[in-house]
Each structure stands twice: as C-alpha cells, then as structure tokens.
C-alpha cells in the first residue's frame, strides 16, 4: 500500500522576489535535482528530487509572492510516495529535502 508523506513550509525571506527566483535554478542544480515545471509569470516551480536508499524522490512545489520590494513569501510543499516497506527508512526525508533546499538557497543568497 502506498501513500504520500507531505511537508509544508511558509517562509518570509528578506530578498526581492527576482533575486530569489533567479537563484532557485542554481540551488536545484547544486542539489542535483531537476526542475519539472517553471512559470515565470506566477513564480511557481515544481522540482523532482533524487531518491535515496529505500526511499523515492519527492515532488516539491514552490510559490513566491512579493510582500513588499525587499521581502518575499516562499511557500514550499513537498510530497514523497511511501510504501509500507519504505515507510520506516523514509521517515523524515521529505522534511530533510525541504530543509536542504532552503539551506542551499540561503547559502547562495548570502554569497551575493
């Protein structure tokens, strides 16, 4: 039996939306993941992560919304398919992948 494990994060980032949007592909490339869909008008991107031993890859959806000129809201939702066999080995991987993305993005933003 398979089901989806979900994780959601809403983060306010002290950078303009364009700076974050331009850095997302670099963060995805650094992690070795793949952009599946990208909409420059709505600032929506869907990312496929790599799987690991006894776990499937996750689908991550990111939406950016400007709060003001210097602050952006980043909404991240991630889903990982899990089976009864992989459920114990996979516990927490979805959250780890979201955290890895946010950490990598933060490093790249701070390097600017």
Backbone as a chain_set.jsonl record, in Angstrom:
{"seq": "XXXXXXXXXXXXXXXXXXXXXXXXXXXXXXXXXXXXXXXXXXXXXXXXXXXXXXXXXXXXXXXXXXXXXXXXXXXXXXXXXXXXXXXXXXXXXXXXXXXXXXXXXXXXXXXX", "coords": {"N": [[0.844, -1.179, 0.0], [0.605, 2.173, -0.862], [1.23, 5.606, -0.038], [1.236, 9.214, 0.403], [3.723, 11.223, 1.899], [3.712, 14.343, 3.363], [5.077, 17.66, 3.539], [5.065, 20.996, 4.593], [6.064, 24.364, 4.259], [6.15, 27.785, 5.097], [7.807, 30.662, 4.438], [9.184, 33.805, 5.205], [11.277, 35.783, 3.35], [14.044, 37.917, 3.311], [14.636, 39.19, 0.799], [14.341, 40.545, -2.521], [11.778, 39.399, -4.802], [12.67, 38.788, -7.422], [15.433, 38.3, -7.108], [15.44, 35.952, -5.564], [13.986, 34.231, -7.24], [15.699, 34.063, -9.457], [17.793, 32.673, -8.317], [16.882, 30.179, -7.544], [17.048, 28.094, -9.636], [19.826, 27.63, -9.566], [20.228, 26.662, -6.981], [18.758, 24.281, -7.139], [20.255, 22.927, -9.092], [22.698, 22.688, -7.706], [21.974, 20.839, -5.773], [21.558, 18.65, -7.299], [19.094, 18.057, -8.32], [16.029, 18.219, -10.314], [14.317, 20.557, -12.317], [10.957, 20.418, -13.036], [8.693, 21.869, -13.887], [8.24, 25.31, -14.639], [7.096, 28.513, -14.072], [7.407, 31.656, -15.046], [5.733, 33.854, -14.844], [3.881, 33.463, -12.732], [5.565, 32.813, -10.734], [6.013, 30.13, -9.935], [7.305, 26.95, -9.307], [8.117, 23.552, -9.958], [9.78, 20.838, -8.61], [11.722, 17.924, -8.945], [13.128, 15.724, -6.736], [16.036, 13.713, -5.972], [15.929, 10.224, -5.251], [16.712, 8.083, -2.455], [18.519, 5.457, -0.72], [16.212, 2.967, -0.197], [14.108, 4.834, -0.462], [11.854, 6.957, -2.21], [12.069, 9.633, -4.644], [11.137, 13.071, -4.044], [8.401, 15.3, -4.844], [8.518, 18.659, -5.159], [6.927, 21.704, -4.65], [7.08, 25.108, -5.257], [6.12, 28.351, -4.457], [6.352, 31.781, -4.993], [5.658, 34.899, -3.517], [5.431, 38.355, -3.601], [5.898, 40.417, -0.766], [6.664, 42.981, -0.081], [8.88, 45.42, -1.585], [11.353, 44.437, -0.735], [10.95, 42.04, 0.547], [9.91, 38.659, 0.437], [7.433, 36.125, 0.275], [7.81, 32.72, 0.608], [6.391, 29.796, -0.293], [6.497, 26.429, 0.32], [5.802, 23.177, -0.634], [6.027, 19.714, -0.244], [5.957, 16.372, -1.418], [6.286, 12.932, -0.841], [6.219, 9.721, -2.163], [5.368, 6.838, -0.333], [5.78, 3.523, 0.78], [4.633, 0.61, 2.591], [6.905, -0.831, 3.051], [9.015, 1.006, 2.7], [8.435, 2.969, 4.55], [9.539, 3.241, 7.191], [12.317, 3.623, 6.74], [12.181, 5.903, 5.263], [11.2, 7.88, 6.89], [10.928, 11.223, 7.698], [12.426, 12.133, 5.548], [11.237, 13.797, 3.617], [10.968, 16.265, 4.917], [13.697, 16.707, 5.411], [14.592, 17.12, 2.802], [13.258, 19.476, 2.069], [14.432, 21.199, 3.946], [17.099, 20.992, 3.083], [16.936, 22.215, 0.579], [16.145, 24.853, 1.305], [18.344, 25.588, 2.902], [20.482, 25.441, 1.026], [19.632, 27.364, -0.823], [19.695, 29.626, 0.839], [22.462, 29.828, 1.381], [23.444, 30.411, -1.183], [22.13, 32.843, -1.65], [23.218, 34.456, 0.358], [25.801, 34.567, -0.526], [25.818, 36.402, -2.514]], "CA": [[0.0, 0.0, 0.0], [1.399, 3.398, -0.966], [0.592, 6.868, 0.309], [2.153, 10.337, 0.285], [4.119, 11.994, 3.084], [3.764, 15.752, 2.977], [5.674, 18.658, 4.418], [4.792, 22.343, 4.087], [6.773, 25.463, 4.919], [5.934, 29.146, 4.626], [8.951, 31.402, 4.937], [9.386, 35.164, 4.719], [12.679, 35.943, 3.016], [14.39, 39.337, 3.182], [15.215, 39.452, -0.516], [13.309, 40.773, -3.54], [11.316, 38.183, -5.467], [13.509, 38.492, -8.59], [16.701, 37.722, -6.658], [15.176, 34.569, -5.158], [13.573, 33.486, -8.428], [16.885, 33.822, -10.281], [18.716, 31.79, -7.602], [16.288, 28.845, -7.377], [17.652, 27.071, -10.511], [21.19, 27.347, -9.106], [20.1, 25.805, -5.799], [18.302, 22.97, -7.623], [21.411, 22.31, -9.754], [23.668, 22.316, -6.663], [21.469, 19.648, -5.084], [21.457, 17.539, -8.249], [17.693, 17.799, -8.579], [15.584, 18.607, -11.65], [13.108, 21.381, -12.428], [9.968, 19.791, -13.909], [7.862, 22.945, -14.435], [8.622, 26.627, -14.142], [6.254, 29.568, -14.63], [7.996, 32.936, -14.676], [4.688, 34.846, -14.571], [3.268, 33.239, -11.422], [6.656, 32.44, -9.819], [5.722, 28.778, -9.455], [8.246, 25.967, -9.835], [7.977, 22.196, -9.448], [11.1, 20.226, -8.596], [11.808, 16.487, -8.637], [14.365, 15.435, -6.013], [16.541, 12.354, -6.142], [15.605, 9.279, -4.198], [17.848, 7.579, -1.68], [18.361, 4.047, -0.412], [14.89, 2.652, 0.345], [13.138, 5.92, -0.495], [11.572, 7.55, -3.508], [12.275, 11.072, -4.728], [9.994, 13.906, -3.68], [7.974, 16.386, -5.718], [8.492, 19.874, -4.371], [6.288, 22.834, -5.331], [7.472, 26.359, -4.61], [5.434, 29.541, -4.938], [6.869, 33.019, -4.425], [4.725, 36.015, -3.513], [6.07, 39.531, -3.008], [5.23, 41.09, 0.353], [6.998, 44.356, -0.444], [10.023, 45.447, -2.503], [12.529, 43.739, -0.209], [10.564, 40.83, 1.275], [9.156, 37.702, -0.371], [6.906, 34.94, 0.945], [8.105, 31.497, -0.128], [5.581, 28.654, 0.152], [7.07, 25.183, -0.177], [5.122, 21.941, -0.26], [6.729, 18.559, -0.8], [5.29, 15.082, -1.239], [7.107, 11.772, -1.143], [5.473, 8.463, -2.093], [5.898, 5.934, 0.678], [5.101, 2.228, 0.869], [4.804, 0.014, 3.922], [8.297, -1.283, 3.156], [9.936, 2.146, 2.802], [7.958, 3.982, 5.499], [10.467, 3.462, 8.317], [13.575, 4.177, 6.229], [11.907, 7.198, 4.662], [10.625, 8.819, 7.851], [11.629, 12.499, 7.827], [13.176, 12.509, 4.337], [10.589, 14.914, 2.947], [11.386, 17.46, 5.664], [15.128, 16.897, 5.155], [14.757, 17.668, 1.455], [12.839, 20.877, 2.134], [15.492, 21.893, 4.677], [18.285, 21.039, 2.22], [16.689, 23.25, -0.428], [16.173, 26.174, 1.948], [19.731, 25.839, 3.299], [21.274, 25.701, -0.173], [19.193, 28.663, -1.341], [20.201, 30.656, 1.75], [23.915, 29.971, 1.152], [23.637, 31.109, -2.453], [21.667, 34.23, -1.497], [24.193, 35.163, 1.193], [27.053, 34.719, -1.272], [25.665, 37.509, -3.476]], "C": [[0.888, 1.24, 0.0], [0.56, 4.604, -0.559], [1.637, 7.966, 0.199], [2.449, 10.942, 1.652], [4.299, 13.427, 2.629], [4.486, 16.587, 4.016], [5.417, 20.017, 3.782], [5.534, 23.368, 4.932], [6.339, 26.772, 4.277], [7.0, 30.01, 5.281], [8.916, 32.813, 4.361], [10.875, 35.375, 4.554], [12.962, 37.413, 2.756], [15.18, 39.619, 1.91], [14.078, 39.744, -1.481], [12.987, 39.474, -4.285], [12.211, 37.806, -6.645], [14.824, 37.841, -8.183], [16.52, 36.26, -6.258], [14.849, 33.713, -6.373], [14.773, 33.131, -9.307], [17.855, 32.831, -9.639], [18.179, 30.37, -7.446], [16.9, 27.815, -8.323], [19.079, 26.697, -10.097], [21.163, 26.416, -7.892], [19.695, 24.391, -6.205], [19.472, 22.224, -8.276], [22.457, 21.864, -8.729], [23.258, 21.046, -5.929], [21.371, 18.432, -6.006], [20.022, 17.142, -8.548], [17.315, 18.338, -9.95], [14.319, 19.452, -11.58], [12.188, 20.726, -13.457], [9.118, 20.836, -14.621], [8.322, 24.258, -13.828], [7.763, 27.668, -14.847], [6.779, 30.909, -14.134], [6.95, 34.0, -14.335], [4.108, 34.709, -13.172], [4.303, 32.924, -10.344], [6.348, 31.12, -9.113], [6.718, 27.824, -10.104], [7.971, 24.623, -9.177], [9.299, 21.475, -9.663], [10.976, 18.754, -8.243], [13.157, 16.249, -7.961], [14.816, 14.015, -6.325], [16.064, 11.497, -4.982], [16.877, 8.888, -3.457], [17.613, 6.094, -1.423], [17.042, 3.829, 0.32], [13.955, 3.854, 0.438], [13.01, 6.457, -1.912], [11.942, 9.023, -3.473], [10.993, 11.806, -4.359], [9.643, 14.841, -4.825], [7.815, 17.602, -4.827], [7.878, 20.987, -5.219], [6.607, 24.094, -4.538], [6.726, 27.497, -5.281], [6.007, 30.752, -4.22], [5.824, 34.113, -4.575], [5.418, 37.216, -2.901], [5.231, 40.093, -1.855], [5.437, 42.592, 0.197], [8.24, 44.297, -1.327], [11.188, 44.582, -2.046], [12.214, 42.42, 0.486], [9.659, 39.964, 0.394], [8.67, 36.558, 0.516], [7.19, 33.745, 0.04], [7.299, 30.36, 0.493], [6.132, 27.402, -0.505], [6.198, 24.031, 0.296], [5.842, 20.802, -0.962], [5.96, 17.295, -0.462], [6.254, 13.977, -1.646], [6.234, 10.528, -1.082], [6.172, 7.49, -1.14], [5.091, 4.64, 0.624], [5.303, 1.686, 2.279], [6.241, -0.455, 4.123], [9.243, -0.113, 3.39], [9.577, 3.133, 3.901], [8.919, 4.251, 6.653], [11.775, 4.098, 7.847], [13.383, 5.588, 5.707], [11.448, 8.248, 5.662], [11.503, 10.072, 7.966], [12.375, 12.951, 6.586], [12.549, 13.701, 3.625], [11.002, 16.218, 3.605], [12.868, 17.751, 5.43], [15.369, 17.523, 3.792], [14.331, 19.125, 1.388], [13.926, 21.695, 2.832], [16.764, 22.025, 3.845], [18.127, 22.116, 1.153], [16.808, 24.638, 0.18], [17.61, 26.533, 2.35], [20.62, 26.176, 2.118], [20.919, 27.053, -0.772], [19.744, 29.797, -0.476], [21.7, 30.892, 1.545], [24.186, 30.747, -0.122], [23.214, 32.573, -2.368], [22.661, 35.048, -0.678], [25.512, 35.4, 0.483], [27.002, 35.89, -2.258], [26.169, 38.807, -2.908]], "O": [[1.826, 1.331, 0.792], [-0.66, 4.614, -0.717], [2.805, 7.683, -0.07], [1.544, 11.148, 2.461], [4.962, 13.691, 1.626], [4.502, 16.266, 5.204], [5.538, 20.169, 2.566], [5.617, 23.251, 6.155], [6.181, 26.855, 3.059], [7.092, 30.089, 6.506], [8.652, 32.998, 3.174], [11.648, 35.176, 5.491], [12.201, 38.079, 2.056], [16.257, 40.214, 1.951], [12.967, 39.25, -1.292], [13.821, 38.573, -4.381], [12.486, 36.624, -6.85], [15.283, 36.918, -8.855], [17.362, 35.421, -6.58], [15.368, 32.607, -6.522], [14.85, 32.024, -9.84], [18.656, 32.212, -10.34], [18.961, 29.443, -7.234], [17.253, 26.73, -7.861], [19.486, 25.548, -10.269], [21.974, 25.495, -7.788], [20.228, 23.415, -5.678], [19.658, 21.031, -8.04], [23.037, 20.786, -8.864], [24.113, 20.266, -5.51], [21.13, 17.317, -5.545], [19.761, 16.019, -8.98], [18.167, 18.856, -10.672], [13.37, 19.111, -10.876], [12.581, 20.505, -14.603], [8.851, 20.713, -15.816], [8.735, 24.319, -12.67], [7.708, 27.704, -16.076], [6.624, 31.258, -12.964], [7.252, 34.949, -13.611], [3.868, 35.709, -12.496], [3.955, 32.782, -9.171], [6.412, 31.008, -7.889], [6.947, 27.885, -11.312], [7.635, 24.554, -7.994], [9.864, 21.498, -10.756], [10.215, 18.383, -7.349], [14.205, 16.537, -8.54], [14.057, 13.219, -6.876], [15.829, 11.988, -3.878], [17.976, 9.321, -3.805], [16.608, 5.54, -1.867], [16.795, 4.453, 1.352], [13.098, 3.898, 1.32], [13.954, 6.409, -2.7], [12.111, 9.599, -2.398], [9.906, 11.228, -4.362], [10.482, 15.141, -5.674], [7.062, 17.574, -3.854], [8.268, 21.184, -6.37], [6.432, 24.146, -3.321], [6.698, 27.603, -6.507], [6.136, 30.757, -2.995], [5.185, 34.242, -5.62], [5.944, 37.12, -1.792], [4.012, 40.223, -1.963], [4.496, 43.375, 0.329], [8.615, 43.214, -1.776], [11.931, 44.052, -2.872], [13.126, 41.748, 0.966], [8.77, 40.464, -0.295], [9.394, 36.083, 1.391], [6.852, 33.756, -1.143], [7.497, 30.006, 1.655], [6.224, 27.318, -1.73], [5.892, 23.92, 1.483], [6.22, 20.914, -2.129], [5.391, 17.159, 0.621], [6.944, 14.074, -2.661], [5.575, 10.288, -0.07], [7.395, 7.349, -1.149], [3.873, 4.661, 0.445], [6.065, 2.251, 3.063], [6.737, -0.473, 5.25], [10.173, -0.22, 4.19], [10.349, 4.056, 4.162], [9.087, 5.405, 7.046], [12.283, 5.016, 8.492], [14.322, 6.385, 5.707], [11.32, 9.416, 5.296], [12.685, 9.978, 8.296], [12.912, 14.059, 6.571], [13.27, 14.537, 3.082], [11.349, 17.176, 2.915], [13.255, 18.909, 5.27], [16.254, 18.366, 3.642], [14.979, 19.927, 0.716], [14.296, 22.769, 2.355], [17.434, 23.057, 3.897], [19.074, 22.845, 0.858], [17.494, 25.502, -0.366], [18.038, 27.67, 2.153], [21.43, 27.1, 2.197], [21.803, 27.804, -1.182], [20.205, 30.812, -1.0], [22.151, 32.037, 1.537], [25.044, 31.629, -0.153], [23.863, 33.443, -2.947], [22.915, 36.211, -0.994], [26.258, 36.314, 0.833], [28.036, 36.316, -2.773], [26.116, 39.837, -3.581]]}, "num_chains": 1, "name": "protein.A"}
